[in-house]
Amino acid sequence: MKLQKVLLSVVLGSLFAAGTAMAEDPVQPPEVKSGLGTVHFKGFINNVPCSIDSKFLDQTVDFGEISRNELTTGTYRTDSKTFNIELKNCDTTTYKTAQIQFTAPTVELKDGTATSKYVGLGSIQNAGIALTDSGGKSIELGSRFPAEKYTLNGGRDQITPLNFAAYVKGNQSAVAGEQATTGHFDTPVNFQIFYQ
C-alpha cells in the first residue's frame, strides 16, 4: 500500500510536470513573408543656395465648387486661397536675396476699364486665376517678384517663407457672351526661384 502511494505520487508528479512543460512551450508557427514592396527615392541635386521641400514643389490649391454668379456680379471674384513655398537651409555666403517668377498660359480679362492678364482656365472662357502676395499685391505672370526681393534666412534649419494667395476672377462685363462660362479646371502654374 505504501508502495502504491509512492508510485501514484511519482506518476501524478510526472504528469503535472509534463502538463506544465507543454503549457509553457507553445508551438511556433513557421515564418511567412509578405509580397515585395518598393520605396522610390527621387529628388534633384542642383547648384543653388536653398533647398525646397517636395511638398512645396507640387501642391494643389482647391477652390472647390464656385458659383458662376460669384464671377459675374459684385466683385467678379472668389475669396482668396493661400499657399506658400519655403526655401530652407540657405547658404547666404554668395547669394543673399531671391525673387520668384510664375508662368502659365494667360487670358486677358476686363477689370473695370482696363484689361489684365490672368492664369487661363483651359476650356473655361472669360475667367482666370489671379496671383497675389499674402498682402494682396498683384503678381504679374512672367515677371520676377517682388521688385524689392526676398531676403534669405541663412543657415541649417532656417526657413525663408514665401507666402501667396490666389483667387478666381471673372471677366468684369455685363454682356452675356463676355461672362464666365462653366466647367472643370485643373490648371498648372510653374514657378522658378532666382537668387541674387
N, C-alpha and C positions, 0 to 999 in steps of 0.2 A: 504494500500500500504506500509505504514511504517512497519506494522506487517509482511508483506510478505518479505520485505528486511531483517528484523531481522531474520526471520525464515530461509531464504535462507543462510544467513551468518552463522547461527548456524549449519545447515546441511552441508554446504561446509567445515566449520571448522572441524566438526566431521569426515567427510570423509578424509580430508587431514591428520588429526591426526592418524586415523586408518591406512591409507596407509603408513605413516611414521613408525608406530609401526610395521607393517608387514614387511617392508623392513629391519628394524633393528634386528628382531628376526628370523634368518633363522632356518629352521627345521634341527636338528642334526640327522644324520643317526645313527642307533644303532651300538654299538661296535661289531667288529668281531675279531676273533682270528686266528692266523696262526697255521699250524701244529707244533708239538713238534720238537725241535732240541736238540742236545746233545753236550756238550763240555766234552771231555775226558781229565783229568789231569793225567799225568803219570810222573814218574821220579824214581830215585833210591837214597836213602839216604845211604851214605857209610861213614865209619870212615877213611877218607883220608884228607890230609891237603888242597886240592884245589878242586874247582868245575870246571866242564867242561860243557859249554852250549850245548844243544841238537843239535844245528846246526853244531857243530864240531864232535859230536858222530856218525852222519850218514850223510856223504856227498858224492858227486859224482864228479869225475874228468872225464870230457868228452873229449876224443881225436878226436871225430868226425869220418870222413871217412879218412882212411890212405891209401895212395898209396903203394901197395906191393913193388914197385920199391924203395921207401924210405927205406925199410927194407932189401933190397937185394943188394944194391950198396952204394958207397960213405961211409958215416959214419955208415950205417946199423942201423939208429935210427931216431926217430921223434924229433921234438923240445920238450923241457920240458914244462910241465904244472905245475903251482904252486898250493899248497894247504897249509892250516895251521890248527893248533889246538891251542886253547888258554886256558891256566889254569888261573882261576880267583879267587879273594877273598881268596888267600892262607894264611893259618895260618903257619907262619915260626917259631913258638915257638920251636918246636921239629925238624921238617923237613925243610931243607934249600935248597936242591937240588933235581933234578929229572932226570930220563932217560926214554926213550921210547923204546918199542920193537914192531916191526911189524912182524906179522906171516901170512903166506898164503901158499898154495901148490906151490911148486917151479919147475922150469925147468932149466936144465943146458944148457948154450949156449956158443959157441965158441966166444971168444973175443980176436982176434989176435991168439996168440999161446997158450993162457990159456983158461980155461973154468970158468965161473962164474954162480952163481945161481941168477935167476930172478923169479919174480912172474909169475906163469903159467897162460896161457890164455884159459884154458879149452880144447876145441877140436882143437884150432889153434896150429899147431906144429911149432917148430923152431922159436918162438918169445916169448917174455916175457916183463914184466914191471920192470924197474929199479927205485929204490927209492934213492933220494939224499937229503941232506940238502939244504938250499937256496944258499949255496956257491958252490954246485956241488959235495960235498964229498959223496961218496957212503955209503949207509946204508945196512948192511948185515942183511938179514932176519933172525929172530930168535935170534938175539943178541941185547943186550941193547946198546942204542946210546944216546948221544955221550959218549965217554970214559971220557971226562973231565966234564960231567954233566951240565945240565942247572941250573942256579941259580934262585930260586923262588923269585918273587917280592911279598912281604908280604903286607897284609892289604886290607881293604874294597875298592872295585872298582879298584883294581890293577890287571894288566894283565901280565902274562908271556907268550909271543908268542913263539910257536914252528913252524918254517917255513920250508916247504919241497917242493920238486919238484919230478916229475915222468916223465918218457919217455918210449916209446915202443921201444924195441931193437930187431933186427933180428939176427939170427944166422950168424956169420961172416964166410960164406963159399961160394965158387964159385960152389960147387957141387949142381946141381939142386934139388936132393932129400933132401938136408940138408937146404934148404932155407925156409923162412917163408911161411906158407900156408895162405889161405884167410878165412874169416868168421867173425861172430859177436862174441864179447866177453863182458862179464859183470862180472868182477872178484872182489870179496870182499877181502879186506886186513884188518885184525884185528890189533888193536893196544892196548897196555896196558902201563900205566904210573907206574913207580917205584919211590917211594920217599925215599930219604935218609936224 
